[in-house]
Amino acid sequence: MRRWRLLLALFVSAVLICIAGTQACAQTRASDYVAQYSVSAYQGENRGQIDIECNIRAKWAVPKIGVLKIEIYQSDGRYVTAIQGTTSNGLLSPKSSLAHIVTYTYKGVPGTTYYAKVTLCAGTNSDYDVRNVQTQKVTAPY
């Protein structure tokens, strides 16, 4: 009887260790869809313009790829505006694609310094990976 209790206790312990290990691995898994991505901001050619260049590449062609959202902030952290990504504004690819590169031009106040928080995505319409990137600070030209 004592032997059975010991075996049962060992078996239950082993099962619990396996479950805990599986949960830890599931939280740190690699991306299913995203292969590479980058975002950068720089001064535009015209007065007050900030250009935000977004580049995302998937591991294979996916139906949803591009920019979900761009949030613009002033250098002191004050929220300015948000732009939702759609196929009509070009931030999301209109068709299944391996990669999407887009430059969004924000028209700000000349001399004001801005940065952006960009949310990129790649995957299916119901299951996609998201990457959040913050750009460097850029001053809108006079």
Biotite code that builds the C-alpha atoms (Angstrom):
import biotite.structure as struc

atoms = struc.array([
    struc.Atom([0.000, 0.000, 0.000], chain_id="A", res_id=1, res_name="MET", atom_name="CA", element="C"),
    struc.Atom([2.774, 2.374, 0.904], chain_id="A", res_id=2, res_name="ARG", atom_name="CA", element="C"),
    struc.Atom([4.513, 1.624, -2.368], chain_id="A", res_id=3, res_name="ARG", atom_name="CA", element="C"),
    struc.Atom([1.364, 2.468, -4.383], chain_id="A", res_id=4, res_name="TRP", atom_name="CA", element="C"),
    struc.Atom([1.038, 5.807, -2.607], chain_id="A", res_id=5, res_name="ARG", atom_name="CA", element="C"),
    struc.Atom([4.633, 6.628, -3.399], chain_id="A", res_id=6, res_name="LEU", atom_name="CA", element="C"),
    struc.Atom([4.182, 5.695, -7.077], chain_id="A", res_id=7, res_name="LEU", atom_name="CA", element="C"),
    struc.Atom([0.961, 7.695, -7.280], chain_id="A", res_id=8, res_name="LEU", atom_name="CA", element="C"),
    struc.Atom([2.640, 10.732, -5.692], chain_id="A", res_id=9, res_name="ALA", atom_name="CA", element="C"),
    struc.Atom([5.544, 10.500, -8.158], chain_id="A", res_id=10, res_name="LEU", atom_name="CA", element="C"),
    struc.Atom([3.157, 10.165, -11.095], chain_id="A", res_id=11, res_name="PHE", atom_name="CA", element="C"),
    struc.Atom([1.059, 13.182, -10.036], chain_id="A", res_id=12, res_name="VAL", atom_name="CA", element="C"),
    struc.Atom([4.232, 15.251, -9.492], chain_id="A", res_id=13, res_name="SER", atom_name="CA", element="C"),
    struc.Atom([5.533, 14.357, -12.946], chain_id="A", res_id=14, res_name="ALA", atom_name="CA", element="C"),
    struc.Atom([2.219, 15.327, -14.571], chain_id="A", res_id=15, res_name="VAL", atom_name="CA", element="C"),
    struc.Atom([2.151, 18.680, -12.743], chain_id="A", res_id=16, res_name="LEU", atom_name="CA", element="C"),
    struc.Atom([5.745, 19.449, -13.773], chain_id="A", res_id=17, res_name="ILE", atom_name="CA", element="C"),
    struc.Atom([4.907, 18.685, -17.419], chain_id="A", res_id=18, res_name="CYS", atom_name="CA", element="C"),
    struc.Atom([1.837, 20.938, -17.328], chain_id="A", res_id=19, res_name="ILE", atom_name="CA", element="C"),
    struc.Atom([3.766, 23.831, -15.780], chain_id="A", res_id=20, res_name="ALA", atom_name="CA", element="C"),
    struc.Atom([6.562, 23.446, -18.341], chain_id="A", res_id=21, res_name="GLY", atom_name="CA", element="C"),
    struc.Atom([4.093, 23.432, -21.232], chain_id="A", res_id=22, res_name="THR", atom_name="CA", element="C"),
    struc.Atom([2.428, 26.639, -20.051], chain_id="A", res_id=23, res_name="GLN", atom_name="CA", element="C"),
    struc.Atom([5.772, 28.417, -19.750], chain_id="A", res_id=24, res_name="ALA", atom_name="CA", element="C"),
    struc.Atom([6.714, 27.385, -23.276], chain_id="A", res_id=25, res_name="CYS", atom_name="CA", element="C"),
    struc.Atom([3.358, 28.448, -24.702], chain_id="A", res_id=26, res_name="ALA", atom_name="CA", element="C"),
    struc.Atom([3.789, 31.985, -23.385], chain_id="A", res_id=27, res_name="GLN", atom_name="CA", element="C"),
    struc.Atom([7.197, 32.451, -25.026], chain_id="A", res_id=28, res_name="THR", atom_name="CA", element="C"),
    struc.Atom([6.568, 30.797, -28.407], chain_id="A", res_id=29, res_name="ARG", atom_name="CA", element="C"),
    struc.Atom([7.972, 32.294, -31.572], chain_id="A", res_id=30, res_name="ALA", atom_name="CA", element="C"),
    struc.Atom([5.787, 34.133, -34.050], chain_id="A", res_id=31, res_name="SER", atom_name="CA", element="C"),
    struc.Atom([3.615, 32.018, -36.305], chain_id="A", res_id=32, res_name="ASP", atom_name="CA", element="C"),
    struc.Atom([3.533, 34.644, -39.064], chain_id="A", res_id=33, res_name="TYR", atom_name="CA", element="C"),
    struc.Atom([6.021, 37.534, -38.674], chain_id="A", res_id=34, res_name="VAL", atom_name="CA", element="C"),
    struc.Atom([9.479, 37.073, -40.196], chain_id="A", res_id=35, res_name="ALA", atom_name="CA", element="C"),
    struc.Atom([10.821, 40.666, -40.037], chain_id="A", res_id=36, res_name="GLN", atom_name="CA", element="C"),
    struc.Atom([9.582, 44.167, -39.344], chain_id="A", res_id=37, res_name="TYR", atom_name="CA", element="C"),
    struc.Atom([10.866, 47.726, -38.997], chain_id="A", res_id=38, res_name="SER", atom_name="CA", element="C"),
    struc.Atom([9.480, 51.201, -38.437], chain_id="A", res_id=39, res_name="VAL", atom_name="CA", element="C"),
    struc.Atom([11.228, 54.550, -38.726], chain_id="A", res_id=40, res_name="SER", atom_name="CA", element="C"),
    struc.Atom([10.248, 58.202, -38.714], chain_id="A", res_id=41, res_name="ALA", atom_name="CA", element="C"),
    struc.Atom([11.944, 61.089, -40.474], chain_id="A", res_id=42, res_name="TYR", atom_name="CA", element="C"),
    struc.Atom([11.301, 64.647, -41.630], chain_id="A", res_id=43, res_name="GLN", atom_name="CA", element="C"),
    struc.Atom([9.110, 64.949, -44.690], chain_id="A", res_id=44, res_name="GLY", atom_name="CA", element="C"),
    struc.Atom([9.863, 67.119, -47.700], chain_id="A", res_id=45, res_name="GLU", atom_name="CA", element="C"),
    struc.Atom([7.206, 69.721, -46.939], chain_id="A", res_id=46, res_name="ASN", atom_name="CA", element="C"),
    struc.Atom([6.576, 72.076, -44.058], chain_id="A", res_id=47, res_name="ARG", atom_name="CA", element="C"),
    struc.Atom([5.307, 70.268, -40.913], chain_id="A", res_id=48, res_name="GLY", atom_name="CA", element="C"),
    struc.Atom([5.495, 66.791, -42.445], chain_id="A", res_id=49, res_name="GLN", atom_name="CA", element="C"),
    struc.Atom([6.681, 63.683, -40.611], chain_id="A", res_id=50, res_name="ILE", atom_name="CA", element="C"),
    struc.Atom([7.043, 60.495, -42.662], chain_id="A", res_id=51, res_name="ASP", atom_name="CA", element="C"),
    struc.Atom([6.589, 57.164, -40.883], chain_id="A", res_id=52, res_name="ILE", atom_name="CA", element="C"),
    struc.Atom([7.913, 54.232, -42.884], chain_id="A", res_id=53, res_name="GLU", atom_name="CA", element="C"),
    struc.Atom([6.552, 50.805, -41.924], chain_id="A", res_id=54, res_name="CYS", atom_name="CA", element="C"),
    struc.Atom([7.846, 47.493, -43.248], chain_id="A", res_id=55, res_name="ASN", atom_name="CA", element="C"),
    struc.Atom([6.584, 44.040, -42.275], chain_id="A", res_id=56, res_name="ILE", atom_name="CA", element="C"),
    struc.Atom([7.373, 40.673, -43.845], chain_id="A", res_id=57, res_name="ARG", atom_name="CA", element="C"),
    struc.Atom([5.585, 37.391, -43.128], chain_id="A", res_id=58, res_name="ALA", atom_name="CA", element="C"),
    struc.Atom([6.968, 33.869, -43.324], chain_id="A", res_id=59, res_name="LYS", atom_name="CA", element="C"),
    struc.Atom([4.540, 33.181, -46.191], chain_id="A", res_id=60, res_name="TRP", atom_name="CA", element="C"),
    struc.Atom([1.747, 35.064, -47.981], chain_id="A", res_id=61, res_name="ALA", atom_name="CA", element="C"),
    struc.Atom([-1.027, 35.971, -45.539], chain_id="A", res_id=62, res_name="VAL", atom_name="CA", element="C"),
    struc.Atom([-4.418, 37.665, -46.083], chain_id="A", res_id=63, res_name="PRO", atom_name="CA", element="C"),
    struc.Atom([-3.893, 40.306, -43.362], chain_id="A", res_id=64, res_name="LYS", atom_name="CA", element="C"),
    struc.Atom([-0.612, 42.218, -43.303], chain_id="A", res_id=65, res_name="ILE", atom_name="CA", element="C"),
    struc.Atom([0.360, 45.823, -42.640], chain_id="A", res_id=66, res_name="GLY", atom_name="CA", element="C"),
    struc.Atom([-0.312, 48.558, -40.082], chain_id="A", res_id=67, res_name="VAL", atom_name="CA", element="C"),
    struc.Atom([-3.279, 48.249, -37.703], chain_id="A", res_id=68, res_name="LEU", atom_name="CA", element="C"),
    struc.Atom([-2.754, 51.614, -36.014], chain_id="A", res_id=69, res_name="LYS", atom_name="CA", element="C"),
    struc.Atom([-0.417, 54.620, -35.798], chain_id="A", res_id=70, res_name="ILE", atom_name="CA", element="C"),
    struc.Atom([-0.590, 56.790, -32.683], chain_id="A", res_id=71, res_name="GLU", atom_name="CA", element="C"),
    struc.Atom([1.106, 60.188, -32.849], chain_id="A", res_id=72, res_name="ILE", atom_name="CA", element="C"),
    struc.Atom([2.553, 61.829, -29.713], chain_id="A", res_id=73, res_name="TYR", atom_name="CA", element="C"),
    struc.Atom([4.411, 65.046, -29.019], chain_id="A", res_id=74, res_name="GLN", atom_name="CA", element="C"),
    struc.Atom([7.905, 64.644, -27.583], chain_id="A", res_id=75, res_name="SER", atom_name="CA", element="C"),
    struc.Atom([6.641, 65.291, -24.029], chain_id="A", res_id=76, res_name="ASP", atom_name="CA", element="C"),
    struc.Atom([4.269, 62.302, -24.284], chain_id="A", res_id=77, res_name="GLY", atom_name="CA", element="C"),
    struc.Atom([1.064, 64.219, -25.035], chain_id="A", res_id=78, res_name="ARG", atom_name="CA", element="C"),
    struc.Atom([-1.266, 62.217, -27.272], chain_id="A", res_id=79, res_name="TYR", atom_name="CA", element="C"),
    struc.Atom([-2.061, 63.943, -30.594], chain_id="A", res_id=80, res_name="VAL", atom_name="CA", element="C"),
    struc.Atom([-4.060, 61.558, -32.785], chain_id="A", res_id=81, res_name="THR", atom_name="CA", element="C"),
    struc.Atom([-4.493, 57.980, -34.006], chain_id="A", res_id=82, res_name="ALA", atom_name="CA", element="C"),
    struc.Atom([-4.802, 56.641, -37.526], chain_id="A", res_id=83, res_name="ILE", atom_name="CA", element="C"),
    struc.Atom([-6.515, 53.272, -37.979], chain_id="A", res_id=84, res_name="GLN", atom_name="CA", element="C"),
    struc.Atom([-5.065, 51.051, -40.684], chain_id="A", res_id=85, res_name="GLY", atom_name="CA", element="C"),
    struc.Atom([-7.412, 50.168, -43.529], chain_id="A", res_id=86, res_name="THR", atom_name="CA", element="C"),
    struc.Atom([-7.012, 48.943, -47.085], chain_id="A", res_id=87, res_name="THR", atom_name="CA", element="C"),
    struc.Atom([-8.442, 52.244, -48.356], chain_id="A", res_id=88, res_name="SER", atom_name="CA", element="C"),
    struc.Atom([-5.745, 54.364, -46.675], chain_id="A", res_id=89, res_name="ASN", atom_name="CA", element="C"),
    struc.Atom([-3.075, 51.866, -47.741], chain_id="A", res_id=90, res_name="GLY", atom_name="CA", element="C"),
    struc.Atom([-1.874, 50.936, -44.274], chain_id="A", res_id=91, res_name="LEU", atom_name="CA", element="C"),
    struc.Atom([-3.200, 47.370, -44.680], chain_id="A", res_id=92, res_name="LEU", atom_name="CA", element="C"),
    struc.Atom([-2.526, 45.352, -47.813], chain_id="A", res_id=93, res_name="SER", atom_name="CA", element="C"),
    struc.Atom([-5.651, 44.972, -49.977], chain_id="A", res_id=94, res_name="PRO", atom_name="CA", element="C"),
    struc.Atom([-4.768, 41.372, -50.878], chain_id="A", res_id=95, res_name="LYS", atom_name="CA", element="C"),
    struc.Atom([-2.879, 38.380, -49.558], chain_id="A", res_id=96, res_name="SER", atom_name="CA", element="C"),
    struc.Atom([0.815, 39.210, -49.517], chain_id="A", res_id=97, res_name="SER", atom_name="CA", element="C"),
    struc.Atom([4.228, 38.167, -48.234], chain_id="A", res_id=98, res_name="LEU", atom_name="CA", element="C"),
    struc.Atom([5.228, 41.735, -47.300], chain_id="A", res_id=99, res_name="ALA", atom_name="CA", element="C"),
    struc.Atom([3.832, 45.240, -46.969], chain_id="A", res_id=100, res_name="HIS", atom_name="CA", element="C"),
    struc.Atom([5.851, 48.462, -47.062], chain_id="A", res_id=101, res_name="ILE", atom_name="CA", element="C"),
    struc.Atom([4.058, 51.763, -46.598], chain_id="A", res_id=102, res_name="VAL", atom_name="CA", element="C"),
    struc.Atom([4.976, 55.334, -45.712], chain_id="A", res_id=103, res_name="THR", atom_name="CA", element="C"),
    struc.Atom([2.367, 57.378, -43.870], chain_id="A", res_id=104, res_name="TYR", atom_name="CA", element="C"),
    struc.Atom([2.762, 61.168, -43.912], chain_id="A", res_id=105, res_name="THR", atom_name="CA", element="C"),
    struc.Atom([1.551, 63.038, -40.841], chain_id="A", res_id=106, res_name="TYR", atom_name="CA", element="C"),
    struc.Atom([0.987, 66.785, -41.234], chain_id="A", res_id=107, res_name="LYS", atom_name="CA", element="C"),
    struc.Atom([2.017, 68.373, -37.949], chain_id="A", res_id=108, res_name="GLY", atom_name="CA", element="C"),
    struc.Atom([3.006, 71.796, -36.685], chain_id="A", res_id=109, res_name="VAL", atom_name="CA", element="C"),
    struc.Atom([6.382, 73.034, -37.990], chain_id="A", res_id=110, res_name="PRO", atom_name="CA", element="C"),
    struc.Atom([9.030, 73.018, -35.255], chain_id="A", res_id=111, res_name="GLY", atom_name="CA", element="C"),
    struc.Atom([7.124, 70.526, -33.073], chain_id="A", res_id=112, res_name="THR", atom_name="CA", element="C"),
    struc.Atom([8.823, 67.257, -32.186], chain_id="A", res_id=113, res_name="THR", atom_name="CA", element="C"),
    struc.Atom([6.800, 64.067, -32.567], chain_id="A", res_id=114, res_name="TYR", atom_name="CA", element="C"),
    struc.Atom([7.138, 60.314, -32.220], chain_id="A", res_id=115, res_name="TYR", atom_name="CA", element="C"),
    struc.Atom([4.785, 57.489, -33.172], chain_id="A", res_id=116, res_name="ALA", atom_name="CA", element="C"),
    struc.Atom([3.649, 54.193, -31.681], chain_id="A", res_id=117, res_name="LYS", atom_name="CA", element="C"),
    struc.Atom([2.932, 51.802, -34.531], chain_id="A", res_id=118, res_name="VAL", atom_name="CA", element="C"),
    struc.Atom([1.050, 48.495, -34.361], chain_id="A", res_id=119, res_name="THR", atom_name="CA", element="C"),
    struc.Atom([1.964, 46.082, -37.165], chain_id="A", res_id=120, res_name="LEU", atom_name="CA", element="C"),
    struc.Atom([0.203, 42.793, -37.942], chain_id="A", res_id=121, res_name="CYS", atom_name="CA", element="C"),
    struc.Atom([0.527, 39.692, -40.099], chain_id="A", res_id=122, res_name="ALA", atom_name="CA", element="C"),
    struc.Atom([-1.622, 36.565, -40.294], chain_id="A", res_id=123, res_name="GLY", atom_name="CA", element="C"),
    struc.Atom([-5.126, 35.473, -41.109], chain_id="A", res_id=124, res_name="THR", atom_name="CA", element="C"),
    struc.Atom([-8.163, 37.697, -40.636], chain_id="A", res_id=125, res_name="ASN", atom_name="CA", element="C"),
    struc.Atom([-9.031, 35.963, -37.354], chain_id="A", res_id=126, res_name="SER", atom_name="CA", element="C"),
    struc.Atom([-5.582, 34.902, -36.090], chain_id="A", res_id=127, res_name="ASP", atom_name="CA", element="C"),
    struc.Atom([-2.674, 37.298, -36.557], chain_id="A", res_id=128, res_name="TYR", atom_name="CA", element="C"),
    struc.Atom([0.523, 38.307, -34.800], chain_id="A", res_id=129, res_name="ASP", atom_name="CA", element="C"),
    struc.Atom([0.988, 41.895, -33.627], chain_id="A", res_id=130, res_name="VAL", atom_name="CA", element="C"),
    struc.Atom([4.177, 43.881, -33.124], chain_id="A", res_id=131, res_name="ARG", atom_name="CA", element="C"),
    struc.Atom([4.280, 47.256, -31.339], chain_id="A", res_id=132, res_name="ASN", atom_name="CA", element="C"),
    struc.Atom([7.105, 49.641, -32.246], chain_id="A", res_id=133, res_name="VAL", atom_name="CA", element="C"),
    struc.Atom([7.899, 53.167, -31.069], chain_id="A", res_id=134, res_name="GLN", atom_name="CA", element="C"),
    struc.Atom([9.784, 55.453, -33.452], chain_id="A", res_id=135, res_name="THR", atom_name="CA", element="C"),
    struc.Atom([12.520, 57.880, -32.610], chain_id="A", res_id=136, res_name="GLN", atom_name="CA", element="C"),
    struc.Atom([11.599, 61.545, -32.036], chain_id="A", res_id=137, res_name="LYS", atom_name="CA", element="C"),
    struc.Atom([11.540, 63.762, -35.138], chain_id="A", res_id=138, res_name="VAL", atom_name="CA", element="C"),
    struc.Atom([11.023, 67.519, -35.458], chain_id="A", res_id=139, res_name="THR", atom_name="CA", element="C"),
    struc.Atom([8.615, 68.652, -38.157], chain_id="A", res_id=140, res_name="ALA", atom_name="CA", element="C"),
    struc.Atom([10.459, 70.930, -40.621], chain_id="A", res_id=141, res_name="PRO", atom_name="CA", element="C"),
    struc.Atom([9.778, 74.681, -41.009], chain_id="A", res_id=142, res_name="TYR", atom_name="CA", element="C"),
])
